[in-house]
Amino acid sequence: MPHAVPMPAPGFHALILCGPGVSLNTFTSNPEECPKALIPIANRPMIWYPLDWCYRMGITKIHLVTPPSSAKAIEAALSQNPHLTSLPTPKADILAPEELTQTSGTAEILRLPAVQSVITGDFLVLPCDSICEIAGESLLEAWMVQQAGLGGASAGSTDYFGPKFGVGGEMGGRRGGLGVWFQTKDESSVKGEETDFIITTPLVPPTVQPPEGSLRSSISKLVYSTTTDTLKDITQEKKYFPVRHGLIRKHGRIRMLTTYRDAHIYLFPYWVLDMVTRNETMDSISEDVVGWWAKASWQDGLADKLGLRAVFEAPDDMEGSHHSGLIEEDMDIENLSSTSTSNLKSRTAKEPRSAFASRVSKPTAISGGETKSGHDIAVPPILAYVHPITTDAPLIRRVDTAGILLSVSLRLAKLDSVEELGRLASSPFAHTHKIVYQGGIAQRCTVTKADCLLAENVTVEEKSVIKESVIGANCHIKSGARLTRCVLMDGVVIGERCQLTACILGRRSQIGRESVLKECEVQEGNIVPHGTDSKGEKFMVFEGLDEEVDEFTDRTDKDDDLKMAESEASPKA
């Protein structure tokens, strides 16, 4: 019998942010037709991976947030692409606010009225380029146990107060959030991959140890977060990294990590929207929202500067509007154990009502510093799931550069197919068949099935060799071609006797015969001339360049004619 998994309460919401894909500009130069969210990863649209992850963890209330310029292309793909139409129902909704542009910050997105109107409770935020092989329900379970109670929903009752943060849910106090960080130095590592600098401190060990396989053993409290580039700027300016005394006083044991990266997967309580709305200078979720939130738990006065006192001391009649659902009661996890005594107690009529909202009792758990109002602000923690380094660790990556796109696609191509292992034993990212159209493969050619993926209607002519590559639908590989560690999007044509290594080719591009390319990128629809020999080049056509050249040429010709006329008109010596 399969293990029961926790399901999000009704109203739990997922926001998938579909950004512009600046670092993938070879393939996203025309976002109206091919936005970043539709770039194929191992022959599936990029957006399929976060959508599938949300559906598998039980979240069906999903919004794809995208600039209006990309909305039509994504809507068409949701209705027509076979990978996206095969996802469960209900279909994800597209949210394209008019104010949203290709350069809007992620925190700015959360302040948009259109976005705030659809979020009615606790929510999940993740990017469209997220690849996460970890079961989402395991991550959700860890967050529920640590911060939200097993109900997973905000509770509207005020019958008793439990522990402020931890078991017991939000009846015991405002709950915190959870973010995900992964190691960049593993088998999928790419040279120059972006990293972040984080500082964590361990949580108090639980009374009952988590079961084997639980993610809770890898969860700690985040106390500092910034990008590695910002860290370098600080250390170059000061010649050292300054550590505040407040951090050391609050947390005597800390861990600094420099090779991990923020996956931009966040489980947020509803009150985070209020914090972001009150702080209009917050531009990035990762750097500003999470970074300032982490420091507010130990830096004196910062919580007040962020307006958290106003956030947490909301009027009682507003409490019910911030809930993701209703449950009959919060569960006291410790009380379920036969080896411990619970501290939960019912609030009687004789007990004085707290000055805080019902979900924020006496602020004794985490202090943000005493202020003029006479009491500390209890700042809920932002937790960090730090993905452990093991040989068989599940894949977590952000596919936001061409190098990572190539690396992750080739890694997914090595997964055994559902045909080979069966649905239950195979990876959630496994394809049904490694080679969909066997009839298109000539007899006298070599295709290494163990590390290749060939989509529908791919034809490979004789004497061709394909190793460790991903070939999209309707591609044509002509005779004598050799492909090693390449990714071909749909409709690509490879000429005779071409040699391609570590290349990514955009849709409907063509490579002329006898070309030799290594570590190259080819834009959608681009035609590479016959006999081209190149390494590390991007083959792109820049719109408007020809017009600028013609305009410059015309202007130069006019200047030359004017100079000649002036020379002829001047009197001779």
C-alpha positions in Angstrom: 0.0 0.0 0.0 1.5 3.4 -0.9 2.3 5.8 1.8 -0.2 8.6 2.3 1.1 12.0 1.5 0.1 15.3 2.9 -2.0 17.4 0.6 -2.2 21.2 0.6 -5.4 22.6 2.1 -8.0 24.1 -0.4 -6.7 27.5 -1.5 -3.0 26.8 -1.4 -1.7 28.6 -4.4 1.3 28.4 -6.7 2.7 31.3 -8.7 5.1 30.3 -11.5 7.0 33.3 -12.7 7.7 33.2 -16.4 10.6 35.7 -16.9 12.3 37.1 -20.0 15.3 34.7 -20.2 18.0 37.3 -20.8 20.8 34.8 -20.3 19.2 32.5 -22.9 18.9 35.4 -25.5 20.0 33.2 -28.4 16.7 31.4 -28.1 14.5 34.1 -26.6 15.2 37.0 -28.9 11.5 36.9 -30.0 9.5 36.5 -26.7 6.2 37.0 -28.5 6.6 33.7 -30.4 9.1 31.8 -28.2 9.3 33.0 -24.6 11.7 31.4 -22.2 9.0 29.3 -20.6 8.6 27.3 -23.9 12.3 26.6 -24.5 12.5 22.8 -24.6 14.5 20.9 -21.9 15.0 17.3 -22.9 12.2 17.6 -25.5 9.6 19.1 -23.1 8.7 22.8 -22.7 10.5 24.3 -19.8 7.2 25.2 -18.1 6.2 21.6 -18.0 8.6 20.8 -15.2 7.3 23.2 -12.5 3.7 22.5 -13.6 4.2 18.8 -13.3 5.9 19.3 -9.9 3.0 21.3 -8.6 0.4 18.8 -9.8 2.3 15.9 -8.2 2.3 17.6 -4.8 -1.4 18.2 -5.0 -1.5 21.9 -5.9 -4.0 22.6 -8.7 -4.6 26.3 -8.1 -1.8 27.6 -10.4 -1.1 30.9 -12.1 1.5 31.5 -14.7 2.6 35.1 -14.3 4.0 36.5 -17.6 4.3 39.8 -19.4 1.5 40.5 -21.8 3.8 40.1 -24.8 4.3 36.4 -24.1 0.8 35.5 -22.9 -0.6 34.4 -26.3 2.3 32.1 -27.0 2.1 30.4 -23.6 -1.8 30.1 -23.9 -1.4 28.5 -27.3 1.2 26.0 -25.9 -1.1 25.0 -23.0 -3.8 24.2 -25.5 -1.8 22.5 -28.2 1.6 21.1 -27.0 1.0 17.4 -26.3 3.2 17.5 -23.2 1.3 20.3 -21.6 -2.2 19.0 -22.6 -1.4 15.7 -21.0 -1.0 17.4 -17.6 -3.9 17.0 -15.1 -6.8 19.3 -14.8 -7.7 22.0 -14.0 -5.4 23.8 -16.4 -3.1 26.5 -15.1 -4.4 30.1 -15.5 -2.3 32.8 -17.2 -1.9 36.1 -15.4 -0.5 38.9 -17.6 -0.9 42.2 -15.8 -0.5 45.3 -18.1 2.1 46.8 -15.6 4.3 43.7 -15.9 7.3 44.1 -18.2 10.3 42.0 -19.2 12.4 43.9 -16.6 10.0 43.9 -13.6 11.6 42.6 -10.4 10.2 39.5 -8.7 9.2 41.3 -5.6 7.6 44.0 -7.7 5.4 41.3 -9.2 4.0 40.5 -5.8 2.9 44.1 -5.4 0.8 44.2 -8.5 -2.9 44.4 -7.8 -3.7 41.7 -10.3 -1.4 39.3 -8.6 -2.5 40.1 -5.0 -6.2 39.7 -6.0 -5.7 36.0 -6.8 -3.7 35.1 -3.7 -6.0 34.4 -0.8 -3.8 32.4 1.5 -0.4 30.7 1.9 1.4 30.4 -1.5 4.2 28.8 -3.4 6.5 30.9 -5.6 8.9 29.3 -8.2 10.4 30.2 -11.5 9.5 28.7 -14.9 13.1 27.4 -15.2 13.0 25.2 -12.1 13.8 21.5 -12.3 13.1 19.7 -9.1 13.2 16.0 -8.7 12.5 16.1 -5.0 8.9 15.1 -4.3 7.1 18.3 -3.6 4.9 16.7 -1.0 8.0 15.9 1.0 9.0 19.5 1.0 5.5 20.6 1.9 5.3 18.1 4.7 8.5 19.4 6.2 7.2 23.0 6.1 3.9 21.9 7.6 5.5 20.2 10.5 8.0 22.9 11.2 5.7 25.9 10.7 2.2 25.3 9.8 0.9 22.2 11.6 -0.3 19.1 9.7 -3.5 20.9 8.6 -1.5 23.1 6.3 -4.0 25.9 6.6 -4.4 28.9 8.7 -6.8 28.4 11.5 -9.5 30.9 12.2 -10.3 29.9 15.8 -8.8 31.6 18.9 -9.6 28.9 21.4 -6.1 28.3 22.5 -2.5 29.4 22.0 0.2 26.9 21.2 3.9 27.3 20.6 4.7 30.4 18.6 6.7 28.9 15.9 6.8 25.2 15.1 4.2 22.6 15.8 0.6 23.8 16.4 0.3 25.9 13.2 -0.5 29.6 13.1 -2.8 29.5 16.1 0.4 29.5 18.1 1.8 32.5 16.2 2.7 33.8 12.7 4.2 31.0 10.7 7.5 31.3 8.8 8.5 30.4 5.3 10.8 27.9 3.6 13.3 28.3 0.7 15.4 25.8 -1.2 19.1 25.9 -1.9 21.1 23.4 -4.0 24.7 22.5 -4.5 26.3 23.7 -7.7 29.4 21.5 -7.5 28.0 18.2 -8.6 27.8 16.0 -11.8 25.6 18.7 -13.5 27.9 21.6 -12.5 28.6 24.1 -15.2 31.6 26.5 -15.2 30.7 30.0 -14.2 27.3 29.0 -12.7 25.8 31.6 -10.4 26.0 30.9 -6.7 24.7 32.5 -3.5 26.2 33.1 -0.1 24.0 32.0 2.9 24.5 31.6 6.6 22.4 29.1 8.5 22.0 28.0 12.1 20.7 24.7 13.2 17.2 24.2 14.6 16.4 22.8 18.0 16.4 19.0 17.7 12.9 17.6 17.7 11.6 15.5 20.5 10.6 12.8 18.0 13.2 12.2 15.4 11.9 12.5 11.8 11.5 9.3 9.8 14.1 8.0 7.4 14.0 9.9 4.2 12.4 13.0 5.7 13.7 16.3 4.4 13.5 17.8 7.9 17.1 16.7 8.8 18.3 19.0 6.0 16.4 22.1 7.2 17.9 24.9 9.2 17.2 28.5 9.9 18.4 31.1 7.5 20.0 34.1 9.1 21.8 35.7 6.1 21.4 35.5 2.3 22.9 37.4 -0.6 24.5 36.8 -4.0 28.1 35.8 -4.3 28.7 38.9 -6.5 27.4 41.1 -3.6 29.6 39.2 -1.2 32.6 39.9 -3.4 31.8 43.6 -3.5 31.6 43.8 0.3 34.9 41.9 0.8 36.7 44.0 -1.8 35.5 47.2 -0.3 36.2 46.3 3.3 39.0 43.7 2.7 37.1 41.3 5.0 33.5 40.1 5.6 31.9 41.9 8.5 29.9 39.8 11.0 27.6 41.7 13.2 27.8 41.2 17.0 24.0 40.8 17.0 24.2 37.7 14.9 26.9 36.1 17.1 24.9 37.0 20.3 21.8 35.4 18.9 23.3 32.4 17.2 26.6 31.0 18.6 26.7 28.3 16.0 26.5 29.2 12.3 27.4 27.7 9.0 28.5 29.7 6.0 28.0 28.3 2.5 29.4 29.7 -0.8 28.8 27.0 -3.4 25.1 26.7 -3.1 22.5 28.5 -5.2 19.0 29.7 -4.4 16.5 27.6 -6.3 13.9 30.4 -6.0 11.4 27.9 -4.7 9.6 29.5 -1.7 6.7 28.4 0.6 5.4 31.7 1.9 2.7 32.5 4.5 0.1 35.1 3.5 1.5 37.9 5.6 4.6 38.1 3.3 2.4 39.9 0.8 1.7 42.6 3.4 5.4 43.0 4.1 6.3 43.3 0.4 3.5 45.8 -0.1 4.7 48.0 2.7 8.3 48.0 1.4 8.2 49.4 -2.1 12.0 49.4 -2.3 12.1 45.6 -2.3 12.8 44.6 -5.9 14.0 40.9 -5.7 12.4 38.1 -3.7 15.7 36.4 -3.3 17.9 39.3 -2.3 15.5 41.7 -0.7 12.5 39.8 0.7 14.3 36.7 1.9 17.6 38.5 2.6 16.0 41.3 4.8 13.6 38.8 6.4 16.5 36.6 7.5 18.4 39.5 9.1 15.3 40.9 10.8 15.2 37.9 13.2 18.5 39.0 14.9 19.4 42.6 13.8 18.0 45.1 16.4 15.5 47.5 15.0 15.3 46.0 11.5 11.9 44.4 12.0 10.4 47.8 12.8 12.1 49.4 9.8 10.5 46.8 7.6 7.1 47.5 9.1 6.6 44.1 10.6 5.0 45.5 13.7 2.2 46.8 11.7 2.0 43.5 9.7 1.8 41.3 12.8 -0.4 43.6 14.9 -3.3 43.5 12.4 -6.8 44.2 13.8 -8.6 41.1 15.0 -11.4 41.5 12.5 -8.9 41.1 9.6 -7.4 37.8 10.8 -9.9 35.6 9.0 -9.2 37.2 5.6 -5.6 35.9 5.5 -6.4 32.3 5.7 -5.8 29.6 3.1 -8.6 27.5 4.4 -10.2 26.3 7.6 -9.5 23.4 9.8 -11.3 22.2 12.9 -8.3 22.4 15.1 -4.5 22.6 15.0 -2.7 19.4 16.0 -0.3 19.2 18.9 2.4 17.0 17.4 4.3 16.5 20.7 1.1 15.5 22.4 0.8 12.5 20.0 4.1 11.1 21.4 4.0 8.8 24.4 7.5 10.0 25.5 6.9 13.7 26.0 4.6 16.2 27.6 3.0 18.9 25.6 3.1 22.6 26.5 -0.1 23.4 24.6 -2.9 24.8 26.7 -6.4 26.1 26.1 -6.9 29.7 26.6 -9.6 30.3 29.2 -11.8 33.3 29.7 -9.7 34.4 32.7 -6.6 34.8 30.6 -6.0 38.3 29.3 -6.1 38.7 25.6 -2.7 39.4 24.0 -1.9 42.7 22.4 -0.9 40.8 19.3 -3.3 39.3 16.8 -4.6 35.8 17.8 -1.8 34.2 15.8 0.9 36.2 17.6 0.9 35.5 21.4 3.6 36.8 23.8 6.6 37.6 21.7 9.2 35.4 23.3 10.3 33.1 20.5 12.4 35.2 18.2 13.2 38.9 18.8 13.7 41.6 16.3 14.8 44.1 18.9 13.0 46.1 21.6 11.5 49.4 20.4 9.7 52.4 21.7 6.4 50.4 22.0 7.9 48.5 24.9 8.0 45.0 23.5 10.0 43.0 21.0 8.7 42.0 17.6 8.5 38.2 17.2 9.8 37.6 13.7 8.8 34.2 12.2 11.9 32.3 10.8 12.6 31.8 7.2 13.9 28.2 7.0 16.3 26.8 4.4 16.2 23.4 2.9 19.9 22.9 1.9 20.0 20.0 -0.6 22.5 17.4 0.7 25.4 16.2 -1.5 25.1 12.5 -2.3 26.0 10.4 -5.3 22.3 9.6 -5.9 20.8 13.0 -4.8 17.7 14.1 -6.7 18.2 16.8 -9.3 17.5 20.4 -8.5 18.6 23.1 -10.9 17.6 26.4 -12.4 18.0 26.2 -16.2 18.7 29.8 -16.9 21.9 29.6 -19.1 22.8 27.8 -22.2 25.4 25.7 -20.4 22.9 24.5 -17.8 20.3 23.9 -20.5 22.8 21.6 -22.3 24.0 19.9 -19.1 20.5 19.2 -17.7 19.0 18.0 -21.0 21.8 15.5 -21.4 21.4 14.3 -17.8 17.7 13.8 -18.3 18.4 11.9 -21.6 20.2 9.3 -19.6 17.2 8.4 -17.5 15.7 4.9 -18.3 12.4 5.1 -20.1 9.0 4.2 -18.7 9.0 1.4 -21.4 12.1 -0.1 -19.7 11.3 0.3 -16.0 7.6 0.8 -15.7 5.7 3.8 -14.5 6.2 3.3 -10.8 9.9 2.6 -10.9 10.9 5.2 -13.4 11.7 8.9 -12.7 8.9 11.4 -13.0 11.0 13.0 -15.7 11.4 9.8 -17.8 10.0 9.7 -21.3 7.8 6.8 -22.4 10.3 5.9 -25.2 13.9 6.9 -25.7 13.5 6.8 -29.5 9.9 7.5 -30.5 10.1 6.8 -34.2 12.3 3.8 -34.8 11.4 3.7 -38.5 13.2 7.0 -39.1 16.6 5.5 -38.1 18.6 4.1 -41.0 20.2 0.6 -40.5 23.8 1.7 -41.2 24.0 4.4 -38.5 24.9 4.6 -34.8 22.6 6.0 -32.1 23.5 5.3 -28.5 20.1 4.7 -27.0 21.3 4.7 -23.3 22.1 8.5 -23.4 20.0 9.8 -26.3 16.5 11.1 -26.7 14.9 11.2 -30.2 11.4 12.8 -30.5 8.6 12.2 -33.0 9.4 12.1 -36.8 13.2 12.3 -36.5 15.0 10.9 -39.5 18.6 9.8 -39.4 20.3 8.9 -42.6 23.0 6.3 -43.1 26.6 6.5 -41.8 25.5 9.1 -39.2 26.7 8.8 -35.5 24.6 10.3 -32.6 26.0 10.1 -29.1 24.7 11.6 -25.8 22.3 14.0 -27.6 18.7 15.2 -27.5 17.0 15.5 -30.8 13.7 17.4 -31.1 10.7 16.5 -33.2 10.8 16.7 -37.1 14.6 17.0 -37.2 16.6 15.6 -40.2 20.1 14.3 -39.8 21.7 13.8 -43.2 24.3 11.1 -44.1 27.7 11.1 -42.5 26.8 13.6 -39.8 28.3 13.2 -36.3 26.6 14.6 -33.2 28.1 14.4 -29.7 26.6 16.1 -26.6 24.2 18.2 -28.6 20.7 19.5 -28.2 18.6 20.1 -31.2 15.2 21.8 -30.9 12.3 21.0 -33.3 12.7 21.1 -37.0 16.5 21.3 -37.3 18.3 20.1 -40.4 21.9 18.9 -40.2 23.8 18.8 -43.5 26.0 15.9 -44.8 29.2 15.1 -43.0 28.8 17.8 -40.4 30.6 17.4 -37.0 28.9 19.0 -34.1 30.1 18.8 -30.4 28.4 20.4 -27.4 26.1 22.6 -29.5 22.5 23.9 -29.0 20.5 24.5 -32.1 17.3 26.6 -32.1 14.1 25.6 -33.9 14.1 25.3 -37.7 17.8 26.2 -37.9 20.0 24.6 -40.7 23.6 23.6 -40.6 25.3 23.6 -44.0 27.2 20.5 -45.2 30.7 19.7 -43.9 30.5 22.2 -41.1 32.4 21.7 -37.9 31.0 23.4 -34.9 32.0 23.1 -31.2 30.3 24.7 -28.2 28.1 26.9 -30.5 24.6 28.2 -30.2 22.4 28.8 -33.3 19.4 31.0 -33.2 15.9 29.9 -34.3 15.6 29.8 -38.1 19.3 30.7 -38.6 21.1 29.1 -41.6 24.8 28.3 -41.0 26.7 28.4 -44.4 28.4 25.2 -45.8 31.8 24.4 -44.6 31.7 26.7 -41.5 34.3 25.9 -38.9 33.7 27.6 -35.6 34.1 27.2 -31.8 32.2 29.0 -29.0 30.2 31.2 -31.4 26.6 32.4 -31.3 25.0 32.5 -34.7 22.3 35.2 -34.4 20.6 37.7 -36.6 20.0 41.0 -35.0 16.8 42.7 -36.1 17.2 46.2 -37.3 20.9 45.8 -38.0 20.5 45.9 -41.8 18.4 49.0 -41.6 21.0 50.7 -39.4 23.8 49.8 -41.8 21.8 51.1 -44.8 21.0 54.3 -43.0 24.7 54.8 -42.1 25.7 54.1 -45.7 23.2 56.6 -47.1 24.3 59.2 -44.6 28.0 58.6 -45.5 27.2 58.9 -49.2 25.4 62.2 -48.7 28.3 63.6 -46.7 30.8 62.6 -49.4 28.6 64.2 -52.1 28.4 67.4 -50.0 32.1 67.6 -49.5 32.7 67.0 -53.3 30.2 69.8 -54.1 31.9 72.2 -51.7 35.3 71.3 -53.2 34.1 72.1 -56.7 32.5 75.3 -55.7 35.6 76.7 -53.9 37.8 79.1 -55.9 41.0 77.6 -57.3 44.3 79.0 -56.0 
